[in-house]
Amino acid sequence: MPEGDAVYRTAAKLRGALDGQVLTRSDFRVPRHATADLTGRAVITTVSRGKHLLTRVEGDLTVHTHLRMDGSWQVMAAGRRTAPGDQVRLILANERWQAVGVRLGMVDLVRTGEEERLVGHLGPDLLGPDWDPDEAVRRLRGAPDRTIGEALLDQRNLAGIGTIYRAETLFLRGIWPWKKVGEIKDLHGLVSLAQRLLDANKGHAGTVTTGDRRPANQTWVYGRAGKPCRRCGTRISRGEMGAQPQERLILWCAGCQLG
């Protein structure tokens, strides 16, 4: 699933293509909004909220989308045909560009004033203007007996972190993923590091947490199961966390993550 930095870049891509432009086509290919037509309305802007996207349109309307596991927004020249077999769920187009939502996990059309109904449950956005490390820590501390690995992925605590940044943040702080939240002394340091990692990657594709952009050297533990730790040489472990059917991939170094 794309993480907060990837969604942030997607919002920027949509702004570049749609902001301030009048829609010449809107095609909702979801049953609930199949008859909706935004043609003739100007797009105001698109913002990201954690892993959610909010495209605001004239007339107090917001198109809410979520990429889920394998969704994407593709921007191309207006009128260009999409590739055969693409599971297109939404097209928003103006005279020059069209934004094509492929395999989107969520597509909603709501009044802009009702956006909070869809995203109001989210914690502080790691890349948003509402980022508040104190509030993120307060929410994490609300469940002291929960494992930190599960708590970090709960978007109600802090919005935007996923399996990649969870693994990398915990490694860099030397924290075992199954450690209880209440046992961690410096939660402020943990959430602040997560925010810095996402912020450092928001302007470019790919995730670099080591400082080395070469493809094989970009991460410490994520994508490196069975390989030696870059620090201590211990084989990187791979497992799953969370209750069925919500298990998510977790990677860690048993030699470095002892705290």
C-alpha positions in Angstrom: 0.0 0.0 0.0 1.4 3.4 -0.9 2.5 5.3 2.2 2.0 8.9 3.1 4.9 10.3 1.1 3.7 8.6 -2.1 0.2 9.9 -1.5 1.6 13.4 -0.9 3.4 13.2 -4.3 0.2 12.0 -6.0 -1.7 15.0 -4.6 1.0 17.2 -6.1 0.7 15.5 -9.5 -3.1 16.0 -9.5 -2.7 19.6 -8.5 -0.3 20.2 -11.4 -2.8 18.7 -13.9 -6.2 19.9 -12.5 -5.9 22.9 -10.2 -7.8 25.9 -11.5 -9.0 24.1 -14.6 -12.6 23.5 -15.7 -13.5 19.9 -16.1 -14.6 18.8 -19.5 -15.2 15.3 -18.5 -15.9 13.4 -15.3 -16.5 9.7 -15.4 -17.3 7.9 -12.2 -17.2 4.1 -12.7 -18.5 3.1 -9.3 -22.2 2.2 -8.8 -22.9 4.7 -6.1 -21.8 7.7 -8.2 -22.4 6.4 -11.7 -24.7 9.3 -12.6 -22.5 12.1 -11.0 -21.3 14.7 -13.5 -18.8 17.4 -12.5 -18.4 18.7 -16.1 -18.2 22.5 -16.2 -16.9 22.9 -12.6 -13.4 24.1 -11.9 -11.1 22.0 -9.7 -10.0 24.1 -6.7 -7.2 21.8 -5.4 -6.2 18.3 -4.3 -4.7 17.7 -0.8 -3.5 14.6 0.9 -4.6 13.5 4.3 -2.5 10.6 5.5 -3.2 8.0 2.8 -6.4 9.7 1.6 -6.8 12.2 -1.3 -9.3 15.0 -1.3 -10.0 16.8 -4.7 -12.1 19.8 -4.0 -14.3 21.1 -6.8 -16.4 24.2 -7.3 -19.9 23.9 -5.8 -18.8 22.7 -2.3 -18.0 19.2 -3.6 -15.0 16.9 -2.8 -13.9 13.8 -4.6 -12.4 11.5 -2.0 -10.1 8.6 -3.1 -7.9 6.1 -1.5 -5.3 4.0 -3.3 -5.5 1.0 -1.0 -3.0 -1.8 -2.0 -2.4 -1.2 -5.7 -4.4 1.8 -6.8 -2.9 4.8 -8.6 -3.7 8.1 -10.3 -2.2 8.4 -13.8 -2.0 11.8 -15.5 -1.9 11.8 -19.3 -2.8 14.0 -22.3 -6.5 14.6 -22.6 -8.2 12.1 -24.9 -5.5 9.5 -24.7 -6.8 6.0 -24.4 -6.0 4.1 -21.3 -4.2 0.7 -21.5 -6.5 -2.3 -22.1 -7.4 -4.1 -19.0 -6.8 -1.2 -16.6 -9.5 -1.1 -13.9 -10.4 2.5 -14.3 -12.7 3.7 -11.6 -12.7 7.5 -12.2 -11.6 10.0 -14.9 -11.3 13.7 -14.3 -10.3 15.7 -17.4 -9.9 19.2 -18.7 -8.9 20.5 -22.1 -5.2 19.6 -21.7 -4.9 16.7 -19.1 -6.8 13.8 -17.8 -6.3 12.1 -14.5 -7.2 8.5 -14.5 -7.8 6.6 -11.2 -6.9 3.0 -11.7 -7.9 0.2 -9.2 -8.8 2.9 -6.6 -9.8 1.3 -3.3 -12.3 4.1 -2.4 -14.2 6.6 -4.5 -16.6 9.0 -2.8 -18.3 12.3 -3.7 -19.3 14.4 -0.7 -20.0 17.9 0.2 -16.7 19.6 1.1 -18.1 20.5 4.5 -18.5 16.8 5.1 -14.9 15.7 4.5 -14.4 15.1 8.2 -16.9 12.3 8.0 -14.4 10.4 5.9 -11.0 11.5 7.4 -11.9 13.0 10.7 -10.9 9.8 12.6 -7.3 10.1 11.4 -4.5 11.1 13.7 -2.1 14.0 13.0 -0.8 13.8 9.4 3.0 13.2 9.3 3.2 15.4 6.2 0.3 17.8 6.9 -0.1 21.2 8.4 -1.8 19.6 11.3 1.2 17.5 12.3 1.4 17.6 16.1 3.9 15.2 17.7 2.4 15.8 21.2 -1.0 14.7 19.9 0.4 11.6 18.2 2.2 10.6 21.4 -1.0 11.2 23.4 -2.9 8.9 21.1 -0.3 6.2 21.2 -0.3 6.3 25.0 -4.0 5.6 25.0 -3.3 1.9 24.5 -0.2 1.2 26.6 -0.5 -2.6 26.3 -0.6 -2.6 22.5 2.6 -3.5 20.6 4.4 -0.5 19.1 4.4 -2.3 15.7 0.6 -2.4 15.6 0.1 1.0 17.1 2.3 2.8 14.5 0.2 1.4 11.7 -3.1 2.5 13.3 -4.0 5.6 11.2 -6.0 6.9 14.2 -2.8 7.5 16.0 -0.7 9.1 13.3 -1.6 9.2 9.6 0.6 8.2 6.7 3.0 5.6 8.1 2.9 2.1 6.6 4.9 -1.1 6.7 8.1 0.4 5.1 8.4 3.4 7.5 7.3 1.3 10.5 10.2 -1.1 9.9 12.8 1.5 9.2 11.8 3.8 12.1 11.8 0.9 14.6 15.2 -0.3 13.4 16.7 3.2 13.6 15.4 3.6 17.2 16.5 0.0 18.1 13.0 -1.0 19.2 11.7 -4.5 19.0 8.4 -4.4 17.1 6.5 -6.4 19.8 7.5 -4.1 22.6 4.5 -2.6 24.4 3.8 1.1 23.9 3.8 1.7 27.6 7.3 0.4 27.9 8.8 2.9 25.4 10.3 5.9 27.2 10.9 8.2 24.2 7.8 8.1 22.1 8.4 11.7 21.0 11.7 10.7 19.5 10.1 7.8 17.7 7.3 9.8 16.1 9.6 12.7 15.2 11.9 10.3 13.4 9.0 8.8 11.4 8.0 12.3 10.4 11.5 13.3 9.3 11.9 10.1 7.2 8.6 10.7 5.3 9.4 14.4 4.9 12.9 13.6 3.5 11.3 11.3 0.9 8.2 13.3 -0.1 9.9 15.0 -3.0 11.1 12.0 -4.9 10.0 8.5 -5.8 11.3 5.6 -3.7 12.2 5.3 -0.1 15.7 6.2 1.1 16.4 5.8 4.8 20.1 5.0 4.7 21.2 8.2 2.9 22.4 6.0 -0.1 20.1 6.3 -3.2 21.6 3.3 -5.0 18.7 0.7 -5.4 20.3 -2.0 -3.3 21.3 0.3 -0.5 18.3 2.5 0.2 16.8 0.8 3.3 18.1 -0.8 6.5 15.6 -3.7 6.9 12.7 -3.4 4.6 13.0 -5.6 1.6 16.1 -7.3 3.1 14.7 -10.4 4.7 17.4 -13.0 5.2 20.2 -10.6 4.3 22.8 -9.5 6.8 22.1 -6.4 8.8 24.1 -3.4 7.6 25.2 -2.7 11.1 25.7 -5.9 13.0 25.6 -8.7 10.4 22.6 -10.6 11.9 20.2 -11.9 9.3 17.1 -9.7 8.9 14.0 -11.4 10.2 10.6 -11.4 8.5 7.2 -12.0 10.0 3.6 -10.8 10.3 1.9 -8.6 12.9 -1.7 -8.0 13.7 -4.8 -10.1 14.2 -6.3 -12.1 11.2 -7.1 -11.1 8.6 -5.3 -7.8 9.1 -1.7 -9.3 9.4 0.9 -7.0 7.9 4.5 -7.6 7.0 7.2 -6.7 9.6 11.0 -6.9 9.2 13.5 -6.3 12.0 17.1 -7.1 13.1 17.2 -9.3 16.2 20.7 -8.1 16.9 20.0 -4.3 16.8 16.4 -4.1 17.9 16.7 -5.1 21.6 15.1 -2.1 23.2 
